Amino acid sequence: MIHDALKADSNRIIRIIASLSSPREFDSPMIKEADALEIRLDMITEPIDDALHNLRKSFDGPIILTIRSSDEGGAYAGGTEGLWDRLSPYLPDVDMVDLEIRFKDHAERLKNYEKTVIASCHQNYMPDSAELMKLMTTLHVFGDIVKIAVQPQNQEDLLTLLKITSECPYPVIMSVTGTIYRYARPLLCLFGSLYTYCYIESATSPGQYSIKEMQLLSHLLSPGFVDPWFEGRPVRSGDPSIFSRESQQHYR
């Protein structure tokens, strides 16, 4: 079961996950602007039982539970069973769980709980095309959604990443690590990535945009943006006839 938050506003391609790293963010009014929420349990030290339960009642979109390991940029340094002990109390109030490859043995247990598994891998380098395809296959074996974050080193790497994303045969969330190519975060959604991760108060990964910034980018980059050159009439992507008609009238 893959939860789809893509049904509102069919013209908006860029879908936003708000990554929450503190219980105080659970009450932020910005939450309603997100399509999905990620609870970064590895960064939260306080009990969140009641707060998460209330959030579940008030938020209609998918809620993702994530415990990111220290090896992949997070704060969790424990083992496999310790991860399950931290996850399991919160499963009734979430829809999806992010699992790194090292924790893939929990995937079947989570599916028994009817949870969508986001199979993830985060790397601070750029694999070549063959490695990326192999990684996608490895993640798809235990996950419903494939999530990969890598670090392009140049524009050629970025073009490769966009191409791989557009050709991925599985539901995919593609992102970048680091700050140099952070602008690829919204672009990857235009090439097939289901979501991009943003923050409300503080970034959970270097290079993240705030939810306010991504809202603006989402508006500007999605089809149907109103260009004043066309006298206020929205231009839909893939409809060249509008451009042709307006050009003929303009130069007549």
C-alpha positions in Angstrom: 0.0 0.0 0.0 1.6 3.3 -1.1 0.0 6.3 0.3 -0.6 9.0 -2.3 -0.6 12.6 -1.3 -0.4 13.6 -4.9 -4.2 14.1 -5.4 -4.5 17.7 -4.3 -3.7 20.3 -7.0 -3.1 18.2 -10.0 -0.9 20.9 -11.6 1.7 20.9 -8.7 4.4 18.4 -9.4 6.7 19.2 -6.5 5.4 17.4 -3.3 6.7 18.4 0.1 7.7 16.3 3.1 8.2 18.4 6.2 10.9 16.7 8.3 10.2 17.3 12.0 13.1 17.0 14.4 11.5 18.4 17.5 8.2 17.9 19.3 7.5 21.7 19.2 7.3 21.5 15.5 4.3 19.2 15.8 2.2 22.2 16.6 3.6 24.5 13.8 0.9 26.0 11.5 3.3 25.3 8.6 2.5 21.6 9.0 -0.7 22.1 7.0 1.4 23.3 4.0 3.1 19.9 3.7 1.9 16.9 1.7 3.5 14.5 4.1 5.4 14.5 7.4 8.6 12.8 8.5 9.2 12.2 12.2 13.0 12.1 12.7 12.9 9.9 15.7 16.7 9.6 15.8 16.9 13.4 16.6 14.1 13.5 19.1 15.0 12.6 22.7 11.7 13.6 24.5 8.6 11.2 24.7 6.3 12.0 21.8 3.5 9.5 22.4 0.7 12.0 23.0 2.1 14.6 20.6 2.3 12.1 17.7 -1.2 10.7 18.5 -2.6 14.3 18.3 -0.7 14.9 15.1 -2.1 11.8 13.5 -5.7 13.0 14.3 -5.1 16.5 12.8 -3.0 15.7 9.7 -4.6 13.9 6.8 -1.5 13.1 4.7 1.1 10.3 5.2 3.3 10.3 8.3 6.7 8.7 8.0 8.8 7.4 10.9 12.5 7.6 10.4 15.5 6.6 12.5 18.5 7.6 10.5 21.8 5.9 11.4 25.0 7.9 12.1 26.6 6.2 9.2 24.1 7.8 6.8 23.9 11.3 8.4 21.6 10.7 11.3 22.0 10.4 15.1 21.2 6.7 15.7 24.2 4.6 16.6 22.4 1.4 17.8 21.8 -2.0 16.3 18.9 -3.7 14.5 16.9 -4.8 17.5 17.4 -1.5 19.2 15.9 0.2 16.2 12.8 -2.0 16.4 12.4 -1.2 20.1 12.3 2.5 19.3 10.0 2.2 16.2 7.4 -0.2 17.4 5.6 1.9 20.1 4.8 4.6 17.4 3.6 2.3 14.6 -0.1 2.8 15.2 0.2 6.5 14.4 2.3 6.4 11.2 1.8 5.2 7.6 5.3 4.7 6.4 8.7 3.7 7.9 12.1 4.6 6.4 14.5 1.6 6.5 18.1 1.7 5.5 19.6 -1.4 3.9 21.3 -2.5 7.2 17.8 -2.7 8.8 16.0 -4.4 5.9 15.2 -7.5 8.1 12.4 -5.4 9.7 10.6 -4.9 6.3 8.4 -8.0 6.6 7.5 -7.2 10.1 6.4 -3.7 9.1 4.4 -5.0 6.2 2.6 -7.3 8.6 1.6 -4.1 10.4 0.4 -2.8 7.0 3.1 -0.1 6.8 4.6 1.2 3.6 8.4 0.7 3.6 10.6 3.4 2.2 13.9 1.6 1.5 16.7 4.2 1.7 20.3 4.7 1.1 22.3 8.0 1.7 25.8 8.4 0.3 28.2 11.4 0.2 29.5 10.5 -3.2 28.1 9.9 -6.7 27.8 6.3 -7.9 28.0 5.7 -11.6 24.9 4.7 -13.6 25.4 0.9 -13.1 25.9 1.3 -9.4 22.7 3.4 -9.1 20.7 0.9 -11.0 22.0 -1.9 -8.9 21.2 0.1 -5.7 17.7 0.7 -6.9 17.1 -3.0 -7.4 18.6 -3.8 -4.0 16.3 -1.3 -2.3 13.2 -2.4 -4.2 13.6 -6.0 -3.0 12.5 -5.0 0.5 10.8 -1.6 0.0 7.6 -0.3 -1.6 9.3 3.1 -2.3 13.0 3.5 -3.2 14.8 6.4 -1.6 18.3 7.4 -2.7 20.3 10.5 -1.8 23.7 10.9 -3.4 26.2 13.8 -3.9 26.8 14.9 -7.5 30.4 16.2 -8.1 29.7 18.1 -11.3 27.0 18.9 -13.8 27.5 15.6 -15.7 26.7 13.7 -12.5 23.6 15.8 -12.0 22.4 15.1 -15.5 23.0 11.4 -14.9 20.9 11.6 -11.7 18.0 13.3 -13.5 18.1 10.7 -16.2 18.2 7.7 -13.8 15.3 9.3 -11.8 13.2 9.7 -14.9 13.8 6.1 -16.0 13.4 4.4 -12.6 10.8 1.6 -12.9 9.8 1.8 -9.2 8.2 4.5 -7.1 11.2 6.6 -6.1 12.3 9.5 -3.9 15.6 10.9 -5.2 17.6 13.6 -3.5 21.1 15.0 -3.1 23.4 15.3 -0.1 25.4 18.4 0.5 24.8 22.0 -0.4 26.6 22.6 -3.8 23.8 21.0 -5.9 20.9 21.7 -3.5 19.0 23.2 -6.4 18.6 19.6 -7.7 16.1 18.9 -4.9 13.1 20.5 -6.6 14.3 19.6 -10.1 14.4 15.9 -9.2 10.6 16.0 -8.6 10.1 17.3 -12.1 11.9 14.2 -13.3 9.9 11.7 -11.3 10.8 11.9 -7.7 7.7 11.6 -5.6 8.7 14.1 -2.9 11.3 16.5 -1.7 12.2 16.9 2.0 12.0 20.3 3.7 12.3 21.8 7.2 10.1 24.0 9.3 12.5 25.3 12.0 15.9 23.6 11.4 17.2 21.5 8.6 17.6 17.8 9.2 20.1 17.5 6.3 22.5 20.0 4.8 21.1 21.7 1.8 17.4 21.3 2.6 15.1 24.2 1.7 12.6 25.5 4.2 9.0 24.6 3.5 8.3 28.3 2.6 11.1 28.4 0.1 9.9 25.1 -1.5 6.4 26.3 -1.7 7.5 29.3 -3.9 9.7 27.0 -6.0 6.9 24.6 -6.4 4.6 27.3 -7.6 7.1 28.7 -10.1 8.2 25.4 -11.5 4.8 23.6 -11.9 2.7 23.8 -15.0 0.0 26.4 -15.1 2.2 29.3 -13.8 0.7 32.6 -15.1 3.1 34.5 -17.4 2.1 38.1 -17.8 3.4 38.0 -21.4 0.2 36.0 -22.1 -2.1 38.6 -20.6 -2.8 36.7 -17.4 -3.9 33.5 -19.1 -2.2 30.4 -17.7 -0.1 28.3 -20.0 -0.2 24.6 -19.6 2.8 22.5 -20.2 2.6 20.5 -23.4 0.1 22.8 -25.2 2.2 24.6 -27.9 -1.0 25.7 -29.7 -1.5 28.5 -27.1 1.9 29.9 -27.8 1.4 29.8 -31.5 -2.0 31.6 -31.3 -0.7 34.3 -29.0 2.4 34.8 -31.1 0.4 35.3 -34.3 -1.9 37.8 -32.6 1.1 39.7 -31.1 2.9 40.2 -34.4 -0.1 40.6 -36.6 
